[in-house]
Amino acid sequence: MARVVVRSTVTGGELEDVLRPRTDLVRERDVGDHCFEAVEGPVHDYRRAVEVTPLDDGRAAVTQTVDFTLAVPYFWWLFLPPFKRALA
């Protein structure tokens, strides 16, 4: 299983986007507590967890952790680096 961790600082509007299920490379569904699972996409196992820490200036520190297994049979290792970049 591969992991991508992305840390960022966002404004209120950007936070709403982060806390919404993705519909791009992987279509997600909300499973509660800022966690998302894949409904469709080139993955067997997929989970995105979002941690939000409010900051004093009104922004928020966000850490997104995505654990996934690509659903590509033999040459998955060729697709792993670009897939990680796309998720980040």
C-alpha positions in Angstrom: 0.0 0.0 0.0 1.3 3.4 -0.9 0.9 6.7 1.1 0.8 10.3 0.1 0.8 13.0 2.8 0.1 16.6 1.9 0.3 19.5 4.4 -1.0 23.0 3.6 -2.5 26.1 5.1 -5.8 27.1 3.7 -8.5 29.8 4.0 -12.1 29.1 4.9 -13.2 28.7 1.2 -10.3 26.4 0.4 -11.1 24.3 3.5 -14.6 23.7 2.2 -13.1 22.3 -1.1 -10.6 20.0 0.9 -13.5 18.6 3.0 -15.6 17.8 -0.1 -15.3 14.3 -1.8 -13.1 14.3 -4.8 -14.5 13.7 -8.3 -11.3 13.8 -10.4 -8.8 11.0 -10.5 -10.7 9.0 -7.9 -14.4 9.5 -7.2 -14.8 9.5 -3.4 -17.6 9.2 -0.9 -17.7 10.7 2.6 -17.6 8.0 5.3 -17.6 10.5 8.2 -15.0 12.2 10.5 -13.3 13.8 7.5 -12.5 10.4 5.9 -13.2 9.4 2.3 -13.2 6.1 0.4 -13.1 5.5 -3.3 -16.3 4.7 -5.2 -14.6 4.6 -8.6 -11.0 4.9 -9.8 -7.9 2.9 -10.6 -7.5 1.6 -7.0 -8.3 -1.5 -5.0 -8.0 0.1 -1.5 -8.2 3.8 -1.0 -8.7 6.1 2.0 -8.2 9.8 2.4 -8.1 11.2 5.9 -8.1 15.0 6.5 -6.9 16.5 9.8 -7.8 20.2 10.3 -6.1 22.5 12.9 -7.6 26.0 13.2 -5.0 28.8 13.3 -5.3 32.1 15.1 -5.4 34.1 11.9 -8.6 32.5 10.6 -6.9 30.0 8.4 -6.4 26.3 9.0 -3.5 23.9 8.9 -4.6 20.8 6.9 -2.9 17.4 6.6 -4.3 15.0 4.1 -3.2 11.4 4.2 -4.1 9.1 1.3 -3.4 5.4 1.5 -4.1 3.4 -1.6 -3.3 0.4 -3.7 -3.3 0.8 -7.5 -5.5 -1.6 -9.5 -2.9 -2.0 -12.2 -1.9 -5.7 -12.5 1.7 -6.1 -13.6 3.5 -2.8 -14.1 1.9 -0.9 -11.3 5.2 0.5 -10.2 5.4 2.5 -13.5 2.2 4.2 -12.7 2.8 4.8 -9.0 4.9 8.0 -9.2 2.6 9.9 -11.6 -0.5 8.8 -9.6 1.1 10.1 -6.4 1.8 13.4 -8.0 -1.8 13.6 -9.2 -3.2 12.9 -5.7 -0.9 15.5 -4.1 
